[in-house]
């Protein structure tokens, strides 16, 4: 841990971290993706500053904390706005900003107790706060997040030109970064903005209804049907039908099949003709597995699909029930519907699950990442080993 002499901003996980598992098993809350950008990237844009992270000890080597003599700690679960950032920048020593009982931001010095409760609380009535508390919030609020990020990233900038072969509706709501390739596709931005990242590709026959965020170096494959609000993070390949979903990045759903009201972490792969249900046959409220409460909890949603942690994979023709949670580094295959909760490092499907050994899981992770010219580091391995150890009770 380093200590600096200038004002410093730190994103902390907050009490909602355990509610956001399995996605926060392998990253701080700050590195969740919603809209075009991650939460960290949004704060960096607004504050015009790099930010370090206060997170779980086992994640801290990969995501180190940097302290200054004067710091402002910010709850990473909140999406920044101009009003919120203005209040945070003006925080002085002994001051804090709260959302009811939840701290949004507070002034911090290294000699200050982490348990301090005697702050002078700044009073403010918020009308535009978005807080990410549960995994399903990532797709639930994704439309608003795309709109905010689109305005942030495109302000006073000119889009790269669209080829004549592209059919367009609502062109003023479409922004294409340099190097992106589009041909013989249909983009409808009358329902929300469409952002095409640097060097991304939209192949022939793709139909998009915004809002959409397509990340850098990502590909929409021929004939894909994308309904917004949907985010596809960087270095991903997506085909088939996708509706109101968030894909973090480095993940492939390259073939036909339906993905709806879902969130996929990084380094996932869905086999050809994988489908998920996002609506129960009786139209009832969806319940989803909670790692924190160790039971299925109500979501308040009628539409809720698949939550899949990093490094998980499924074979061809896999079918996921409404409201299924798949942990980190699981490998699912076979006929029938697997359980609604598939524990981390599980191997199998509806016929039963065994433990996916770390030796095999690490070998696959290293090979998959190598194909994208990314190194599977000792830090990555240590994080996955820790996740394997702490999730053992659910694999019984």
N, C-alpha and C positions, 0 to 999 in steps of 0.2 A: 504494500500500500504506500503510495507516494503522497506527500503533502505539498501544496503549492500556496503561493502568497496572493493570488488573484481570486476574484469572485468565481465561484464554481457551482455548476448545476449537477445534481445527482438524481437519477430516477430510482425510486425504491419500489419493491414488489408490493407491499401492502398486504392487508389481511385477505384480499380476494385471491391471492396466489394459489392457494390450495383448491379453490373452487374452479380454477382454470386448467387443472390437470386433465388429460395427460400432456397438453401442449407446453405447460411450464415445468414439466420434468426435465426438459432439455434446453431451456432458455429462460432468461428473465421475462417478466411480464412486458418489459419495454420492447422486446423483440417479437411480440405478436404482430401479425399483419392484419390490417383492416383498412379498406379503401385502397389507395394506390401504394401508400407507404406503411412502414412499420410504425408503431407508437414512438419509438426512439427517433426515427427519421422525421416525424412530424414535429416533435419538440425541437430538434436541431434546426429545422427551417425557421420556426417561430422565434427561437432564442438566438439564432445565428451563432451557435456555439456547439462544440462537441460536449457530450454528456457521458459520464460514467454511470455505473450501476451498483446499487446495494441489493444483493440478491442472496440466494442460499449459499452456504459455505462451499458445497461441492461444485457449484457453478462459478465460483469467484476467480478461479485461476484463468478460465477462458474469458470471463467478463469482470475484470478487476475494478475495484473501487479506487477512485482518485479523490483525495481530500485537499481542500485549501483551508486557510485560516478562517475564511468566511465562505459558507456554503448555503445554498438553498436546495432542500430536498423536495422532490416532486413525486407525488403518487403516479406511477406510470400507467395506471389503469384509466386515467382521464385523457380524453382527446383535447388537445389545446385549441383555444380560440383567442382572438385578439383581446377580448375583455379579460379572459383568465390570465393570459400571459402578461398583460399590463399590470394586473394586481400582483402577480408573482414577482415580477421584476422590481416592484416597489417595496417588497417586504424588507423590513428592518430587523435588527437584532431584537429577540424576544417576541417576534410576531409570527403568527400562523394563520393559515386560511383553511377553513373547514367547510365540508358539505354535510350538514347535520353533525353526526358523531364521527364522521370520517375525515381524517386529515387529507387535504389536497396538497398543501405545500407548507413548509416552515423553514425559518432561518436556523442554521445549525453551525456550531463551532466545535472543533475537536475535543474541547474540554467539557462539553455539554453532555449530560446524561441522556441516553436514548429513551429513557422512561419518563422524561420530563413532561409535565402536564400543566405547568403554570404559564403558558403562552398568553400573550395578549392577542385575542382572536379578532381578525378583521371581519366585519360584518358586510355581507353582500348578498343580494338576491340573484341567484343564477336562473336563467331561462333557457340556456343553450348547452347545458352540460350533457356530455355523453360519457358514461362510465362502463367499462368492460368488466363485468362481474362473473359471467358464466360463459362457457364455450359457445353456446348458441347466440350470445350477443354479437359474436364476430360476423355472422351472416345477417342477424336481425338488424344491426345498425350499419350494414355495409353500404347501403345506398347513400345515406347521409355522409358517410366517410368519404366515398368516392367523389361526391359533389364538392366537399370541402377541399380535398386534396387536388382535384382538378383545377379549382379556382386558384389555389396556392401555387401550383406548378406551372400554370399556363399564363398567368397574369403578365401582361406586357410582352408576350412572346408570340411568334408566328409559327403555326404548324407547318411541317413539311407538306408538300402538295400531295393530294390524293390522285392516283392514276385514273385515267378516263374509264377504265374497265370496271371501276368500283361504283356500285349503286349506293347513293347516299340520301338520307333524310336527316334534316337537322344538322347541316354541316358545321354551323357555328359552334356546335357542342362536341365536335370531334377534334382531337389533337393527336398528331402523328409526330413522333420524335425522329430524328435523323437516322437513316439506315434501315428503317422499317420497310418491309416488303408486303404489298397487298395486291391481289389480282382476282378479278371476277368474283368478288364477294359483295354482300349486302350489309350496310351499316345503318341502323336506325337509331339516331340519337334524340328523337323527339320524346322518348321516355326517360332520358337521362344521359349524362355525358359518356363519351367513349374515349379512353386514353390508350394509345398504342405506344409502348415503350421502345427504346433504342434497340435497333437490330431485331425487333420482333417480326414475326411473319404470320400473315393470315392467308391461307391457301384458297384455292378456287372452290366456290360453292358454299363457303361459310356464310351463315346468317347470324347476325348479331343484333340484339335488341338491348340497348343500354339500360342502366349504367353498366359499363365494363371497364375494368383496369387490366390491361395485358402487359405483363412485366417485360423487362429487358431480356432479349435473347429467347423469348418464349414463342411457341408456335401453336396456332389453331389449325388443326389438320382438315383435309378436304371434307366438305359436307357437314362440318360441325354446326350444331344449333345451340347458341348461347343466349340465355335469357338472363337479364340483369335483375337485381344488382349482383354481379359476379366479379370476383378478383382472381386473377391467375398470376401468381408471383413470378419472379425471374427464373429463366432456365427451365421452363416446364413445357410439356407437350400435352395438348388436350384435344380430344375428338369426341364424337357422339353428342349427347344432349346434356347440357348443364344448366341448372337453374338456381339462382340465388345462393351461390356457394363461394367459399374462400379457400384458395389453394396457396399455401405459403410460398413455395418455390422449390426448384429442383425435384419436382414431382411429376410423374407421368400418369395421365389417364388418356392414353393415346388412341383408344379404339372406341367402337360403338358401345352404347350402354348409357344408362341414366344416372346422373348425380344431382341430387337436389337438396337444398337447405342443409348443406353439409360443410364441414371444415376438414381439410387434409393438411397435415404437417409437411415437413420437408423430407425428401428422399423416400417418398412413398411411390408405389406402383400398383395400379389397378389393372388386372388382366382383362383381356378382350371380353366384351359383353358382360362386364360387371354392372350390376344394377343395385340401387338402394331404394327402399320405400321411404317416402317422406310424409305419408298420411296413413293413419290407422284405418282399417276397414269400417270401424264403427264411428269414425270421425272424432274420437275422444282426444282429450289432452294427452300429449306425449310426455312420458316420464323417461329420464335419462340417468344413467349411472353416475353417482357422485363419489369420487375418491375420498373427499373430505368426510362425508357422512356415512360412507360405506353402505349405501343403499340407493335404490332408484328414487329420484326426486322429481316432483312436477316441474315442468318448464313454463307452463302458461301458454304453450304454443300448440296449435293444431298441426302445423307443418314443421317437422324436425327430422333430419335424416341421419347421416353418418359423421361421427367424430373420430378421426384416425390420427394417432400420434406418429411422430417421426420414425422413419426407417421401417414402417410396416408395409406389407405386400399382400396381395391376394391373387389367386389363380383365375383362369378363365371361367366365365359363367358363375362367378360368385354372386350370391344374393344376400343382401343385408336387410334385416328388418327395420321398420321405423324406429328411430331413436336408438341406434347402436353405437356403443363406444368401443373402439379398438385402441389398446394401449400402445406403448412404444415397442418397436421391433418385434411385431407379431407377424406370423406367416400363416395365412388362411387359405384353405383350398378344399375342394370336394363339393359334392352335391348337397342340396338342402340348405336351410337357413341356419347359420351358426347362432350362438347365443347373442343376446343383446349387450353383453359385456364380455369382451375378449381380453383377458389380462395381458399385461406387458410380457414380452418374451414367451408368447404361446405359439405352439405349432399344431395345426390341425384345422378342424372345422366342426360341422354338425355331428360328426361321428365321435367326437371327443378331442380333447386337447392334451398335449404333453408340453414339456419345457423345451423351448428353443435355446440351446446352449449358447453361452456367450462366445465360445470359440468360433462356432459356425456363424453366428450373427455378426461378429466383428469382421470375419473374412468377407462376408457379403457386403457389409457397409464399406469396407476399404475398396472393394472392386467397383461398386456402384459409384462411389465418389471419384475414383480414379478416372472413370469414363468421362467425367465432367471436368477433369483436370483440377480437382479439389483433393487435398490430402486429408486422410483420416488420421488425425493427430492423436498423440498420447492423451491430450486433454479430452478429446472426443471419446476415446475409449474409457477413460476414467469416469466420465459422466454417465455413459451407458452402463458401466459396471455398477455404479452406485444405484441407478434406477433398477437394474436387475435385482440387487440385494434388497432394496426397500419394498419392492413389489412382490416379493416371494409369497407372502401370506395369501394373495389373491390367486396364486397358481395351484393351490391345493386341490 
